[in-house]
Structures are given as structure tokens and as C-alpha cells.
Amino acid sequence: MTARRVLLPCPACGHERWTTGTKGCETRRCKRCAQRCFSTAPPGKSVADLRPDLAALFLSTSRYTPEEVGVHSNRVVIAACSGCGEPRERQVFYLAKHPRCRACTRTRQDTVEQVVCPDCKRLRTVAYYDREVAKHRPCPKCASKATQERLAADRHERVAPLLAPYLPYWSPASALQPEQVRALWQEATFVCACGHDRRCRIRDYLIVGERCVSCARHAA
């Protein structure tokens, strides 16, 4: 054999490529076939198993088939646009998120869809690839409202044990009721020992006690 580069066909695919004419070069596969052996997706994780709609866009001229690559693979394949059918060469994970080309995304109106929020029953605009998830997920406004309510309930549970001994002194005329307390810096109206209404911060009432300023002056 010679060390010069020779043109030999691949024993696997028949593709002719230039290779070094060393010992065993006749049985050596080309680089494309060698990469294909290490790029096969695990069973049940390929594009053909998880995304049949994306597998239908693969062209016969593509280097890899839908059975050989996964949905999150960075292998470059040739697939047709789901809108206009124009072939394009992109990575698999990019095609999974953007099955349409940029021209179809800008011109087609069905790239977005109106979905009803399950909580507030209002329409909102979502991307076409998120429409199935958005049907069962609240809109950002409802999700934020639910989060605020949950945080408020957690704060009330923390301060409720501190307010329990002073509930008999809570004035009915107070604008802030005990179940509405979220923090000790909020202001509420209490009834002191002499019957006066005393409006102050809750933490100040817990420190000073149930005697108002008028009661303290008379006691002095």
C-alpha cells in the first residue's frame, strides 16, 4: 500500500472519498457513516417516536433519518418548511421549536392562536407551538394573582399566633381586620383599658401594651 491519498468507495454507503492508502483502507468507512454509528438516538427517544409531525418534514437528501436523531439533537438535517415546503438545513432542536421558516412565520397568521384562560375566561394570544399547554395553564395575570394570594396566606399564618392574645382588644371599627393582617407594621384600631379607640401599628401595640397615651397620663 502507498501513503498517498487515493479515491476509494465507502464499503457501507458507496460514497467515494479521498483517503490515505494505508493498510485496511478498503474496509474503513467514511466519516459520514462513522458519525452515524454514534448519533443513533436511544429506543423511544427519536424524532420518529416523539415528534411524528417533525419526522414527516425530513427529506430523503438529509444526512440523518428521524429514527437516528433525538428531538434535542444538534445534528444538522435537511427538512421542509411546514408552511411553504421549502427545504432548509437546520439543527434538529431548532426545527423542533421552529418548524416554519422565517418568511412563513412573518406572513402566516396561524403562527399565533387565541386561547381562553381557564381561570378568568379571557382570551389571550399564544404561540402556535404553546397552544396545547396554554389551554390548561392560567394566564400571567391569574398566575401572578394566585402567587400573591398564596404569599399573603403564608404571611398571615406567621403573624396569627402573635395576634391571638390581643384579639379581644381589636376594635370592630378598625379598617384592618385580624384575618387581613399580613405584617406587623400595618395599622389597626384597638380598644384600650379605659375604652378609648387607639389607632397604631400592630408592632407598637404588642410592645407598649393595651394602655393608650391618655391612660398613661391619668395613671401618672
C-alpha positions as CSV (number, residue, x, y, z in Angstrom):
1,M,0.0,0.0,0.0
2,T,1.0,3.6,-0.5
3,A,0.9,6.6,1.8
4,R,-0.6,8.8,-0.9
5,R,-4.3,9.8,-0.9
6,V,-6.4,7.7,-3.1
7,L,-10.1,7.8,-4.1
8,L,-11.9,4.8,-2.7
9,P,-15.6,4.0,-2.2
10,C,-17.1,3.6,1.3
11,P,-18.0,-0.1,2.0
12,A,-21.1,1.0,3.8
13,C,-22.8,3.6,1.6
14,G,-20.7,3.5,-1.6
15,H,-19.7,7.2,-1.3
16,E,-16.3,7.9,-2.9
17,R,-13.9,9.8,-0.7
18,W,-10.3,10.6,-0.6
19,T,-8.4,8.6,2.0
20,T,-4.8,7.6,2.8
21,G,-3.9,4.4,1.0
22,T,-2.7,2.6,4.1
23,K,-3.4,-0.9,5.3
24,G,-7.1,-1.6,5.9
25,C,-8.3,1.5,3.9
26,E,-10.6,-0.7,1.8
27,T,-12.7,-1.8,4.8
28,R,-12.7,1.6,6.5
29,R,-16.0,3.5,6.5
30,C,-16.2,7.2,5.5
31,K,-16.6,9.9,8.1
32,R,-20.3,10.3,7.5
33,C,-21.0,6.6,8.2
34,A,-18.7,6.7,11.2
35,Q,-20.6,9.6,12.7
36,R,-23.9,7.9,12.0
37,C,-22.9,5.0,14.2
38,F,-22.6,7.3,17.3
39,S,-25.6,9.5,16.6
40,T,-28.3,6.9,16.9
41,A,-31.0,8.0,19.4
42,P,-31.9,5.7,22.3
43,P,-35.0,3.5,21.8
44,G,-38.2,5.5,22.1
45,K,-36.4,8.9,22.2
46,S,-36.0,9.5,18.5
47,V,-37.8,12.2,16.4
48,A,-39.9,9.5,14.8
49,D,-41.2,8.3,18.2
50,L,-41.7,11.7,19.9
51,R,-42.5,14.1,17.0
52,P,-44.1,12.3,14.1
53,D,-45.1,15.7,12.7
54,L,-41.5,16.7,12.6
55,A,-40.4,13.4,11.2
56,A,-42.7,13.9,8.2
57,L,-40.7,17.0,7.2
58,F,-37.4,15.2,6.9
59,L,-36.3,14.9,3.3
60,S,-34.6,12.0,1.7
61,T,-31.5,14.0,1.0
62,S,-30.9,14.6,4.7
63,R,-27.8,13.0,6.2
64,Y,-29.8,11.6,9.2
65,T,-33.2,10.0,9.3
66,P,-35.8,10.6,12.0
67,E,-35.1,7.3,13.6
68,E,-31.4,8.2,14.1
69,V,-31.6,11.5,15.9
70,G,-33.4,12.8,19.0
71,V,-35.6,15.8,19.4
72,H,-32.9,17.8,21.3
73,S,-30.0,16.7,18.9
74,N,-27.7,19.3,17.4
75,R,-27.2,17.3,14.3
76,V,-27.9,19.2,11.1
77,V,-30.6,17.8,8.9
78,I,-32.5,18.8,5.8
79,A,-36.2,19.3,6.4
80,A,-39.0,21.0,4.6
81,C,-40.8,24.0,6.0
82,S,-44.3,23.1,7.4
83,G,-45.8,26.2,5.8
84,C,-44.3,26.5,2.3
85,G,-42.4,23.3,1.9
86,E,-39.1,25.0,1.1
87,P,-36.2,22.8,2.1
88,R,-33.8,24.2,4.7
89,E,-30.8,22.9,6.6
90,R,-31.1,23.4,10.3
91,Q,-30.3,21.6,13.6
92,V,-32.9,19.2,14.9
93,F,-33.6,21.1,18.2
94,Y,-34.1,24.3,16.2
95,L,-36.6,22.6,13.8
96,A,-38.5,21.2,16.8
97,K,-39.2,24.8,18.0
98,H,-39.5,26.5,14.6
99,P,-41.0,24.1,12.1
100,R,-41.8,27.1,9.8
101,C,-39.2,29.2,8.0
102,R,-38.9,32.9,8.9
103,A,-40.8,34.0,5.8
104,C,-43.8,31.9,6.8
105,T,-43.6,33.0,10.4
106,R,-43.9,36.6,9.4
107,T,-46.6,36.2,6.8
108,R,-48.8,33.4,8.1
109,Q,-51.5,34.4,10.6
110,D,-51.8,31.0,12.2
111,T,-48.5,31.3,14.0
112,V,-50.4,32.6,16.9
113,E,-53.7,31.5,18.4
114,Q,-56.4,32.8,20.8
115,V,-56.7,30.6,23.9
116,V,-59.2,31.0,26.7
117,C,-57.6,31.3,30.2
118,P,-59.1,28.5,32.5
119,D,-59.4,30.9,35.5
120,C,-60.6,34.3,34.2
121,K,-62.1,33.0,30.9
122,R,-60.4,35.8,28.9
123,L,-58.8,35.4,25.6
124,R,-55.0,35.7,25.3
125,T,-52.6,35.3,22.3
126,V,-50.1,32.5,22.5
127,A,-47.7,31.0,20.0
128,Y,-49.0,28.1,18.0
129,Y,-46.5,25.6,19.5
130,D,-47.7,26.6,23.0
131,R,-51.4,26.4,22.4
132,E,-51.9,22.9,23.9
133,V,-50.1,23.8,27.1
134,A,-51.8,27.2,27.4
135,K,-55.2,25.6,27.4
136,H,-54.5,24.1,30.8
137,R,-52.3,26.9,32.3
138,P,-53.6,30.2,33.6
139,C,-52.6,33.5,32.0
140,P,-49.7,35.5,33.6
141,K,-52.2,37.8,35.4
142,C,-54.0,35.0,37.0
143,A,-50.8,33.2,37.9
144,S,-49.4,36.4,39.5
145,K,-52.7,36.8,41.4
146,A,-52.6,33.3,42.7
147,T,-49.0,33.7,43.8
148,Q,-49.8,36.9,45.7
149,E,-52.7,35.2,47.4
150,R,-50.5,32.2,48.4
151,L,-47.8,34.5,49.8
152,A,-50.4,36.6,51.7
153,A,-51.8,33.4,53.3
154,D,-48.3,32.3,54.3
155,R,-47.6,35.7,55.9
156,H,-50.9,35.6,57.8
157,E,-50.1,32.2,59.2
158,R,-46.8,33.5,60.6
159,V,-48.3,36.5,62.4
160,A,-51.6,34.8,63.5
161,P,-50.1,33.3,66.7
162,L,-48.8,36.7,67.8
163,L,-52.2,38.3,67.4
164,A,-54.2,35.6,69.2
165,P,-53.8,37.1,72.8
166,Y,-54.9,40.6,71.6
167,L,-58.0,39.7,69.6
168,P,-60.4,40.7,72.4
169,Y,-59.0,44.2,72.2
170,W,-59.4,44.6,68.5
171,S,-61.9,47.4,67.7
172,P,-64.9,46.5,65.5
173,A,-64.4,49.9,63.8
174,S,-60.9,49.0,62.6
175,A,-60.4,49.2,58.9
176,L,-58.0,46.3,59.2
177,Q,-59.5,43.1,60.5
178,P,-57.4,40.3,62.0
179,E,-57.8,38.0,59.0
180,Q,-56.4,40.7,56.8
181,V,-53.1,41.2,58.7
182,R,-50.1,40.3,56.6
183,A,-47.3,42.1,58.6
184,L,-46.9,43.7,62.0
185,W,-46.1,47.2,60.5
186,Q,-49.8,47.5,59.4
187,E,-52.0,49.9,61.3
188,A,-55.1,48.8,63.2
189,T,-57.5,50.2,65.8
190,F,-57.6,48.7,69.3
191,V,-59.7,49.3,72.4
192,C,-57.6,50.3,75.4
193,A,-58.4,49.6,79.0
194,C,-60.3,52.8,79.5
195,G,-62.5,52.3,76.4
196,H,-60.7,54.6,74.0
197,D,-60.0,53.7,70.4
198,R,-56.3,53.6,69.8
199,R,-55.0,53.5,66.2
200,C,-51.4,52.5,65.9
201,R,-49.1,50.0,64.3
202,I,-49.6,46.4,65.4
203,R,-46.0,46.0,66.5
204,D,-46.2,49.2,68.7
205,Y,-49.3,47.8,70.4
206,L,-47.5,44.5,71.1
207,I,-44.6,46.3,72.7
208,V,-46.4,49.1,74.7
209,G,-49.5,47.2,75.7
210,E,-53.2,47.9,75.8
211,R,-52.9,51.3,77.6
212,C,-53.2,54.4,75.3
213,V,-51.4,57.7,75.8
214,S,-54.5,59.2,77.7
215,C,-54.5,56.2,80.1
216,A,-50.8,56.6,80.7
217,R,-51.2,60.4,81.6
218,H,-54.0,59.7,84.0
219,A,-52.0,57.0,85.7
220,A,-49.1,59.4,86.1
